Amino acid sequence: MSNDKRPIGPVLIPLDEAEGNVLDPASAPPVPEDVPTGAAEGRAMRAIARAAGRPVSWLARLFWAAVVALLGLWISTAAWDFVTGLFGRSDMLGWIATALGGVVILASVIFALSELASLARLGRLDRLRAEMEQAADGSGDAQKALGQLRRLYAGRADMTWAVAEFDRHQPDILDAADRLASAEADLMTPLDGQARAEIEAATRQVATLTAIVPLTFADVAIAMTANLRMIRAIAETYGGRAGRVGSWRLFRSVVTHLVATGAVSVADDMLGSIVGGGAMGKISRRFGEGVVNGALTARVGVAAMDVCRPMPFRACRRPSVTGLVKSSVTGLMSS
């Protein structure tokens, strides 16, 4: 046992002030008064993702089918009673109502056929992408898939030069993987540029409008409209040309792809690279919310490219979400 009788007490460790080790509260950086704590949530886009990505149960499908059938029965019965009542008052009024009803039915049939045609085009694009993926993996016929890809874009005026480059390069390439890479560079590069422009425009629109519109649910409506328009434009860029019903189906497919890949949330490090350092402490909460909604819109756009593009990204590089957001909101943040 030690016989050391040193007193027990607090131990003082001197600090060398010359080395700058003393922490002075006055030298601490000021705490920003308007830190956008809710900006990293992206409430509008997350609400849209939850609504579109939620699976529909068979009971909900049965309910809405019954509601639509009941409304159709009620409207048709009311229209029949209305027309027969007009015939009882005047034959001319009855025939006018009958003619107008025929116009409505004809327009409805044309709309239904247009929607079916748009769904068929989207299905053709899906099948072509599946064949391209099989060809890229070596389990499919690359020659057949490339022939279908050429026929898809042969009649488009904006793809004349790209198709000519495709025809010029393909006969000189023997390896299937090299032919796929050359086709992707020739045919997909101009389309990727158009799709990127659509994503940047939608990102800028969502970021701006959700930042300046103070209404609670208006930002959700704005983001939904902009995203549906963007996805439809991307589908048309790659040859899908979705209609109203097809656009919603495509939107659900894109959101499902986002949920499956875990890309719905926006990471803090990505936001930091977008807005730069402590800039988030200098901007308003609404602007921060707009930036995050814009970033989520860019994610939706990249996912739409993955879903609509007939060739998977192999030879060409997939657009970066951070790069898209930077190029979209740089002018907004500097103003």
CORLINDA-V181688 format. One record per pair of residues at least 6 apart in sequence whose ideal C-beta (glycine too) atoms are under 7 Angstrom apart, sorted by the first residue. I is the first residue (numbers start at 0). J is the second residue. Records with the same first field share a line. If there is no record, write none. Layout:
# CORLINDA-V181688
I->J + J
This chain:
# CORLINDA-V181688
14->20 + 21
31->280 + 281
33->283 + 284
34->280
35->279 + 282 + 283 + 284 + 287 + 288
37->284 + 288
38->279 + 284 + 287 + 288 + 290 + 291
39->267 + 270 + 291
40->291
41->265 + 291 + 292 + 295
42->288
43->209 + 218 + 219 + 222 + 292
44->222 + 292 + 295 + 296
46->219
47->219 + 222 + 223 + 226
48->254 + 257 + 263
51->250 + 251 + 254
52->254 + 255 + 258
78->100
81->96
82->93 + 96 + 97 + 100
85->92 + 93 + 96
86->93
113->242
114->242 + 243 + 244 + 245
117->240 + 241 + 242 + 245
118->245
120->239 + 240
121->234 + 239 + 241 + 245 + 249
124->237 + 238 + 239 + 307 + 309
127->147 + 148 + 151 + 309
128->309
130->139 + 144
131->144 + 309 + 310 + 311
132->311
133->139
134->140 + 141 + 144 + 175 + 179
135->179 + 311 + 313
141->175 + 178 + 179
145->178 + 182
148->182 + 186 + 309
149->162 + 165
151->238 + 309
152->158 + 162 + 186 + 238
153->162
161->185 + 186 + 189
164->185
165->182 + 185 + 186
168->181 + 185
169->178 + 181
172->178 + 181
180->313 + 314
183->310 + 313 + 314 + 315
184->314 + 315
187->308 + 310 + 315
188->315
190->236 + 237
191->315
193->236
194->233 + 236 + 304
195->318
197->229 + 232 + 233 + 236
198->229 + 297 + 300 + 323
199->323 + 326 + 327
201->225 + 226 + 228 + 229 + 296 + 300
202->293 + 296 + 297 + 323 + 324 + 327
203->327 + 328
204->225
205->221 + 222 + 225 + 292 + 293 + 296
206->289 + 290 + 292 + 293 + 327 + 328 + 331
207->289 + 331
208->221
209->218 + 221 + 222 + 288 + 289 + 292
210->285 + 286 + 288 + 289
212->218 + 221
222->292 + 296
225->296
226->250 + 296 + 299
227->246 + 250
229->300
230->246 + 249 + 250 + 253 + 303
231->241 + 246
233->300 + 303 + 304 + 307
234->240 + 241 + 249 + 307
237->307 + 308 + 309
239->307
241->249
252->306
253->299 + 302 + 303 + 306
256->302 + 305 + 306
257->263 + 298 + 299 + 302
262->298 + 302
265->291 + 294 + 295
269->294 + 321
270->291 + 294
272->321
273->290 + 294 + 321 + 324 + 325
274->290 + 332
279->287
290->328
293->324 + 327 + 328
294->320 + 324
297->320 + 323 + 324
298->320
301->317 + 318 + 320
